[in-house]
Amino acid sequence: MADRGRPQPHQVQVHPNVQQHRHEVGGGVKSLLPQKGPSTGQVLAVVTLLPVTGTLLGLAALALVGSFIGLAVAAPLFVIFSPVLVPAAILVAGAVTAFLTSGAFGLTGLSSLTWVLNSFRQATGQEPLEYAKQRVQEGTVYVGEKTKQVGETIKSTAQEGVTTTTGRTAA
């Protein structure tokens, strides 16, 4: 408990590569600047990127000026043709909305079908087609048995009818 106040040896950190920066009084701006200049790679990157950046900024400015000129030319045409353009724009917007809605409903339907098939596989442990084949076979067997039972019932009823009819005529 008495060692708590003293620094432990494993807490001492030594950084031999770190230089101590001393700001001398009167050192001025030179003491704030880094001691070495930019590397050759940094200079080449700046020299290479300056023309590319300038060209791209120039193209962006040309596109902006061109869009302003196009707007200035087209604005009177929009005002003149607005009785035609507004309904046409509404029609186009409606068609685009209907197309996007149709696609969204189609994707929703497909994803729902996929979900149902996957949940069916998890519930039954079989593929839907195999399950359907099995159910059809079971149904066929059931219908065959029922048909046989109904045939036997009809046959026994017919035999009873024949015996009762012959019994009445004989009496």
Order of alpha helices (4+ residues) and beta strands (2+ residues): alpha-alpha-alpha
